[in-house]
Amino acid sequence: MVRVTDSLLPQIAVDLNVTVGAASIVVTVYLLAHGSVQLVIGPIADRLGKYLCMALAAAAAAVLVALCGLATSLPLLVAARLLSGLATGWIIPLALAFVGDVIPYERRQQVLGRFLSGQILGQLFGQAAGGVLGDYFGWRTVFFLLAGMLALATAGLFYELWRNPITRRSAAPAQPKRGFIADYAAVLRSPWARTIIAVAFLEFGLMFGAFTYVGADLHLRFGVSFTLVGLCVGTFAIGGLIYSLSVHRLVQRLGQIGLAATGGTVLAASYVALAFEPTAFIAPLAITAIGLGFYMLHNTLQTNATQMTPEARGTAVSLFSASLYIGQTAGVAAGGWIFDRYTAVPLFLIAALCLLGLGVWVSRQLVRRRADPSS
């Protein structure tokens, strides 16, 4: 849902008799709704139950995504995308918080690593299959297919809610009910929670502030066609899948401290390779490595986000997730300014240096926290 309209914009523009630039609002409004709703969902889910809220959000999303396919004008499509973004924005943060409730911390990073494979495959489907299906069957069919997938997921979620008592488990059933302000105060008074939220902002800002312009750099510097650019950029997901498939061994061998430092190092080396690559043939290898390094670092932060405030886990993970979207927005804007004025080379080098420093700093903070958990 996040990326599916990227490749459908020309078709939407023609069908609804608007320009591509005007049609692009369906991307912007979805991202705005998807990211901003995460600021308010945590306290609600902490009260009503994360799994139940996730199932209800999936049910609402199935209906609202179908309405996207039925829209007969751009304002109607924008409204449907806005509402579907408000619904789907609940799903991943609450899924992460639910995993934090039911999976012991020592096993959590491995489970979350496998959980990432669904996100990665969704990213691939949205960017690649969305355009292919749109070419053959029209953009409306893509939304109907997504609505059908959400409906199947909803049926599975409610079936588990009915039969599996784990889905109704609370992380801290004896905790008294608090208000929104108290939940946010519980998260933000924790120095470790503030650290993780700030690092998440920086991680996504640095990572995607540079990665967004990899395709443009390949096209402008080496004359790579847009089709090949899409295939090259898509290898990012291959790196993510490599991490997902090997997460058990990586966690056992490196631990969180080693994963953070190694992830930052791999990201730095990969962006340096992109900055100085003499030929575009290096790009797929470097981008695959970026995917691997990113998920090594990000999954470590993700795992800590599920544990930073257990008594208000839904609120904590929602704040963490919202910081990712805000960081990405700021990073892309800053990266565009650098790219337009100084090309991609300094942008990639800045990202390399800062991500290396971020990974090493996070690993040191984890060492410090292991020695003093109250810090």
Secondary structure, DSSP 8 states (H G I E B T S, - for coil): --STTTTTHHHHHHHHT--HHHHTHHHHHHHHHHHHGGGTHHHHHHHH-HHHHHHHHHHHHHHHHHHHHH--SHHHHHHHHHHHHHHHTTHHHHHHHHHHHHS-HHHHHHHHHHHHHHHHHHHHIIIIIHHHHHHHH-HHHHHHHHHHHHHHHHHHHHHHHHH-GGGG--S-TTS----HHHHHHHHHT-HHHHHHHHHHHHHHHHHHHHHTTHHHHHHHHH---HHHHHHHHHHHHHHHHHHHHHHHHHHHHHHHHHHHHHHHHHHHHHHHHHHH-SSGGGHHHHHHHHHHHHHHHHHHHHHHHTTS-GGGHHHHHHHHHHHHHHHHHHHHHHHHHHHHHH-HHHHHHHHHHHHHHHHHHHHHHHHHHHH-TT-
